[in-house]
Amino acid sequence: MAIEIFKRKEQKYLITTQQYQELVNQISPYMRPDKFGKDGKYTVTSLYFESDDNKIYFETKNKLRYRQKLRLRVYDDTDLNGTAFFEVKQKHKKVVNKRRVLLQLSEAYRYLKSEKYSLDHYETSNSQVLREINYFKELYNLEPEMVVSYDRHALHCLDDPSLRITFDLNLRCRKDDLLLENGPYGENFIDPNLIVLEVKVNDSVPIWLTRILQNLDCKQRSASKFCTSLELLKHEALPIGTVKEVVEIGGV
């Protein structure tokens, strides 16, 4: 059973492919591949939602103490009968809370297109979470905005099940085709030679991992997939003078 409600801390890094390869090599004695996918590798494709006045973008861009996003996510290739995950991701400082509901992709589309049914009419894994998602969607007047996809390599710690490390590669986005069943394709919004590394843990990062990250000169860097992709796709519609996300090593 997939976890529907959870809380954790996240640290983000922007690293090179060379750092990625060396990091995987050095942490391999402590980690195992995620059980999902092949050797912990799979594709993530998400439909993100936004308001006409870009509320979500500016909350994230301005790093509000409390901010949240809505997305509909699938893994690997899927069709209308496949499983989708409707998620609200909330962040307060470095602590992330996720509330998500599992449902068939066709059922998710039916919810998005229809306003006449009560929320109890939909077949989901958690009707209460769907109510929370619906409240957030209506409060912000959210509509489908763009599709973001990437290839993920996920690892879990052997001794601490709460410690998870993910590497996101080949980050792409699109706005003209918002159907998730059409697959993970789009325009790269981060240099293909750069990788988003996330360290996810309930409490603190272990000393052995901190030392490896320091020795490989992996520095914490904010790398918002949402902001960077939206800036690429919607740059002309954003206010003049909007400063774009820095997604290069060293901030060059």
N, C-alpha and C positions, 0 to 999 in steps of 0.2 A: 504494500500500500504506500503510495507516494505521500510524503509529508505535505500537509496543506497549510500549516501555520508554524513559522519558526522565526528565530531571532539569532543574529550573530554579528560579529565584528568583521569588517573587511578592510584590507589594505591593498591599494592599487599601485602597480608599477608599469612603466612603459620600457620594454627591453628590446634588444636586437635579436635576430634569429640566432646569432652566435651565442649570446648570453643564454638564450632559451635552451639550446642544445647542451651547453655545459651545465646549466642548472639542473636539467632533467638527469644528467649523468651523476651529479653529486648528491642529489636527494633520493636517488633510486634505492639506497639501502633502507630508507625510512618510510618509503611510500609504496603504494600499490595502485594499479590503474583502477579507475572507476569501473564498476561492474556494468554500467550502461555503455553501449557502443562496442567497437572493436579495439581492445587494448586501451580503453578509456577515451577513445576518440570518436566524436560524432559531430553533427552539424546542428546548430541552433538557428531557428528562423522566428522572428518576432514581429508582430504587427503592433506598432506603437500608436498611442492616441494623443491628441493635442486639441487645444481650444483655438478659436479663431484669433484670439489676441495672444497666443503663445504663452499662456500661464505656466505650463509645465516647463517649458524651455527657460523662462526667466527665473523661476524658482530654483532650477538646477544651476543655471549660469551664475546667479548671484549667491549661490551656496547658502541658501536659507537654512537655519538651524533644523527646521523640519520641512521635508519635501517628499513628494511621492510621484509615482508614475503608474500608468495603467498599460498593460500589454497583453496580447494574446499570443501564446508561444507554442510551437511544435518542434519536434526533434526529428532529424533526418528527413527522408522523403516520406510524405504522407498523402492521404486523400481525404475526401469529405467524411469517410467513415473512421478516420484515425482519431487518436486522442489528442486533445489540445488542453492547454493550461491557461486559464484566465487568471492574471496575477495583478495584485496591487503591491508595488514595492515602495516601502516607506523608509526614509533614512533620517536619523537624528544623529548628527556628528558622524561618527564612524560605525554606529550601530544600525544594522539593517533589519527591518521586519518585513516578512513576506506573508501575504495571505493569498492563497490561490485555490481555485476550484477546477476539478477535472471534468471535462465534458467532451462529447464528440464534436469535431470541427464543424460539422453541418449544424449542430445544435447551437454552437456559438454564433454562427452566422444568422441563424433564425432569431436569436436574442437581439442581435445588433440591428436587424431589419424590421423587427416588429415592436409595436408599442401597445398592442391590445391585450396581451396575455399577462396574467399575474406571474410573479417570479417563481411561484410554486409549480408552474406549468412546465418548467424546463427540467430535463433529466440531467442532474449534476451530482457531484460527489458531496457537495456541502451547500445547501440552500442559504444558510446564514452568510457565508462568505460571498455568495452571489449577490445578496442584498447589499452588503458593504460595497462591493464593486459597482453595483448599480447606483448607489447613493453618491459615490465619488464621481462617477461618469456624469450624472445629472447635475451635480453641484458645480462642476467645472465646464459643463457643456462640451464634453469630449467627443471627438469623432476620429475615425481611423485617419492617420496622417502619413505613415511611411512603414516600410518593411526593412528591418535590419537583420542581417545574417552573418554568421561566422563559423569557422571550424574550431571546435573546442577539444583540448586535451586536458582531461581531468584526472587528478590523483588524490588518494586518501591516505592519511597517515596510518601506519600499522599499529602504533601504540595509542594514538589518540583519535578516535573515530570522528571527533568534532572538527579536526583540522583537515581542510580541503584546499587544494591548490588547483587553479585553472589557468590555462594558457589559451587565449583567443587569437586566432590567426585569420588572415584573409577576410578582413572586415569589410562588408559591402552594404549598400543601401539602395533603395528605389522608392519612387512615389507614384509611378504610373500604373503599376500592377500591384494591387494590395491583396491578392489571393495567395494565401500561404501554401496551398496545395500546388502552386506553380513552381515551387522550389526555391532554393537559396541562390539567388543571383542578384546582381546589381553593380553599382559603381563603387570602387574602393574609396573609403573616406579616411583611411589611415594608410600610410605607406606600407605596402605588402611586406617590407623587410622589418617592420616593427610589430611587436606582439604585446597585447594587454595581459599582464599577469595580475591575478587576484589571489591573495592569501585570505582564507576565510576560517575563522576560529571563534569558539564560544568565549574564551577567556583571553589568554595572552599567547603570542607567538613564541614557540620554544627557542631556546638559546642556540641549538644546533642550526636551525633554519635561519635565524638572524645572522649568525656568523657567515653562513654560506652566501646569503644575499649581500652582505657587506663585502666579502672577499671578491665577489663578481661585479661589484660596483652597481648593483641594482638599487636604484633610488626610487623612493615613493613619488609617484606622479599622478595627479588627477588626470584621468582620460575618459571623459564622459562620452560613451557611444551615442547617447541620445543627442547631446548638443552638437557634437562634431558632424554627425550625419545630417541633422536638420539644417545646420549651417551650409552644408554642401548643396542640399536639395532645395532650400528655401531662402538662399542668401538675399535675393532681390526683394523678398517680402519682409525682411527683418529691418528694424530701424537703422537709419544711416548712422555710422559710427560704431555699430556693434563690433566688439572685439572678439575675434574668433578664438576657439580653443587652440592651445598650443599642444601639438601632438608629435613633436619631434624630440629626439634625444637631446638633452641639454637645453631645451627651449630655444634652439636656434631658429 
